[in-house]
Amino acid sequence: MKSHPLKEAVIITVDYCIEQDILKDFLLANKSEVVSMSIFEYDEELHKKTLLSEGYEDGYADGHKEGLKEGHDSGSEEKTIEAIIILSKNMNLDIDRSMEVLEIPQDKRDKYKDIILGSKAPA
């Protein structure tokens, strides 16, 4: 595919449309205005900047949502661990029994237990 300067590409495109009977009457009557409008209205640099800006905004919004979710999940996990520790201490229960009482999902119990026991290890 051959690349043309913008003005030449617009003229070729308009001529092609006329030959193919695409908006033929309109283009014949307004060819010079269509060509000049196409050239002056289209700003490739602005178009690229707009696309980049939109992509950045979409990426930022997605990243922000993911960050909020991770922060929420992390905060929730910390509160759960804190509840297990407090229940174990105040009710004199072992960690496993505290997690059972709090109805901690089975698939998370080993992780929480490792974190709790790791945090109690002497420094």
C-alpha positions, -999 to +999 in steps of 0.1 A: +000+000+000+015+033-011+017+062+013+007+097+001+009+131+016-023+140+033-037+164+007-029+140-022-044+111-002-076+130+004-079+140-033-074+103-043-100+092-019-125+118-031-119+109-067-123+072-059-156+079-042-168+098-072-158+070-095-176+044-073-207+066-072-203+071-035-218+106-026-209+114-062-233+144-066-223+159-033-185+154-039-187+168-074-205+199-062-182+204-031-150+187-039-126+215-030-144+222+003-144+185+012-107+183+005-098+214+024-120+205+053-105+170+055-070+185+055-076+212+080-099+194+103-078+163+106-048+167+129-028+135+131-008+146+161-039+156+180-055+123+170-025+103+183-025+124+215-062+118+220-058+080+215-029+079+239-048+100+265-079+078+262-057+047+266-039+062+296-072+071+312-086+036+307-055+021+321-055+044+351-091+037+359-085-001+357-054+002+378-072+023+404-101-002+406-076-031+410-056-011+437-088-004+456-098-041+455-063-052+466-064-027+494-098-038+506-088-074+504-056-067+524-075-047+550-101-074+554-075-100+558-057-080+585-090-075+604-097-113+602-063-121+616-068-095+643-101-111+652-086-146+654-058-134+677-082-115+700-106-144+702-078-168+709-064-146+736-097-135+753-115-168+752-083-189+758-089-208+725-063-222+702-060-207+667-078-235+650-108-233+673-109-195+670-111-199+632-138-225+635-159-202+658-153-173+633-163-195+604-131-188+585-132-207+552-112-239+553-090-229+524-078-198+542-071-213+576-035-225+569-025-191+555-039-173+585-024-197+609+010-193+593+007-155+595-003-156+631+024-180+642+050-161+622+040-129+639+044-144+674+079-157+667+105-140+687+126-115+669 
